[in-house]
Structure formats: C-alpha cells, structure tokens
Amino acid sequence: MKLLDVATGTADVAISLVEKKPNIQSVIGLDMAAEMLKIGQAKIDKKGLSSKITLQEGDAQKLPFMDNSFDGITMSYHYPFKISKSPKI
C-alpha cells in the first residue's frame, strides 16, 4: 500500500502509520514548510524508517503527482494560508 500524507509537518502521522501497519509499503509526506520537514526527516532517520517514508516540499493545493499514484491519503493537520474577511455581524 502506498500512501500520501498531505500537510505532513514533522511526519508524526506518516511515522505512526508505518510503525502500526506493516502492509504499508511507502508513505510520501508533503508539506510547504521546509523547516518542519527537516524535523520530520530527523525523526524518520532516528527510527530507521527512511526506506519507507519520503518527505517532499510541496503545495497541498497543487499536488505534484499523477492521478492514481496512491492507494490512500491522509491529512490530519492543515491550516489554510488563505485569509478571508469575516462577514460583518
């Protein structure tokens, strides 16, 4: 099973999935925040999971993957960057 973890941040969800589900062959963690990905990569390396988890910088609104590239996706933590005006009350 190949998964995409959108807005992966420090890769906590990707790590947890790989540790708890042996049928997961690979996870690609995508996030816009390079500093978060660096922290995540350190966690992945420390746990010896770099053969199963790959982190990639990218935009969740412009996914850089072909259709049908994954068996499933996750997105646990995402804070949209678009700020809109609140309606006047």
N, C-alpha and C positions, 0 to 999 in steps of 0.2 A: 504494500500500500504506500502510495506517495502522497504527501500532504503539503499544503501551503498554509503557513501561519502568517496572516496579514497583520500588520502593526505589531510585530513580534517583540519590539522593545528589547529587553535583556534576555529574551529567549526562554523565559520560565515555562511557558506553555509547551513550546517545542521540546524542551528537555523532559518535562513531565510525561508527555505523550510517548516519547521514545523509551523512557525508562519503564513505563507501565504497560505498554502494548508491544510485545515482541514482533507482531506481524507488520509493524510499520517499518518499511524499508528505508524511507528517507523523508525528511522534512526540509523545506526551504522556508526560512524565516525572512520576511520582507519588512523593512521599516525605513522611514525617511531620516531617522536620527542616527547619524554615524557614531556618535558617542555611546548611544545605547547599544548599538551593535557591537562595539568594541568590548563593552562589559559582558554582553552575551557570549561573545566568542571566547573570552577568558573562562567563563563558566563551562562552556562546551569542551574546551581543551582540558580543563581540570578534571572533568568527568570522563574523558576519553571517548566522547561522542562525535568527534569531527567526521567520522566516516558515515554518519547517518544524518547529521544536521549541517546545513549550509546556510549562512546568513548573507543577505543581499540588500544593498541600499536601493530603495525604490519607492514609488508613489502608489499607494493603495487605490487611487482613483485612475491610475494609468498602468495597469498591471503589464509587466514586460514578458508575458508568457503567451504561448499559443493556446487556443481553446482546447479543452480536454487534456491538458497536461497533468492534471492531478485527480486523484480519487476522492479527495475531500479538502475542505478548507476550514480554518478556524480564524476567529478574530475576537479575542477576549477583551483587549484594552485598546480603545481607539478614541482619541479626542480630535474631532474635526477642527481643521485650521480655519475654516470659513466662518467668519463672524457676520451675523446678520442683525439688523436692527430689531429690537423688540417692539411689538405693537404698543401703541400708546393706550393706556387704560384710563 
